[in-house]
Amino acid sequence: LWVERLIKGYRAGGVAFFRAAQDEANRLSPSLGVVVFQLRRLTETGGGGYIKAFTTIADEVSMELEARAIALSKANSARDNVHFLLGLLALTLFAYMTNGELRNGLSSPLIQMLMLAALGIVAFGYKLMTDMIDSAIA
C-alpha cells in the first residue's frame, strides 16, 4: 500500500517526490529508507552500474528481513516455552495448595519466606528472559 503511494507520487511529482518520501520511509523502517534512497539515487543518476548496485542492496535487504523473520519466529517459540513452564509451575503450586498435608507445611514462617523468595526469583527470571528475547529481535 505504501509502495503504491510511492509509485503514484513519483509519477506525479518526479524525483522531488522522493525527497519527501525519504523522511516518511525512514520513520517507518530503516530498511525502507535505504530502498527509497536507492530509488532516488537511481532516478537522479541512472546507469547500468547503478542498477546492479541497487539489485545487490535489494538482495541484502531481503536477506536481512528474512533473518529477522526467522529470529522473530524463534523468539516467539522461546516465549511460548517460557509460558508453558510458568503454567506447569502454577499447576504444581495449585496441586500443592489443594493437598491438606502439604498445605500445613506453609504455616511455617520460614517456608513462607522461602516460597516468596522463589516467586521473586521466578518473576526476575521471567523479566530477564523476556528482555533478552526482545533485545535479540529488536
Number of C-alpha atoms within 10 A of each C-alpha: 5 8 11 9 11 17 14 13 17 17 11 11 11 14 17 13 17 23 13 11 18 20 13 14 21 16 10 11 11 11 17 17 18 17 19 22 19 20 18 21 15 18 15 11 8 12 10 9 10 16 14 11 13 17 13 12 15 16 12 13 16 13 12 13 13 12 13 15 13 13 16 17 13 14 18 15 12 15 17 12 12 15 13 12 12 15 12 12 13 12 12 11 11 11 12 15 15 10 10 9 10 12 12 10 14 16 10 9 10 11 12 13 12 12 13 12 12 12 12 12 12 14 13 11 12 16 12 12 15 15 11 12 18 14 9 12 16 8
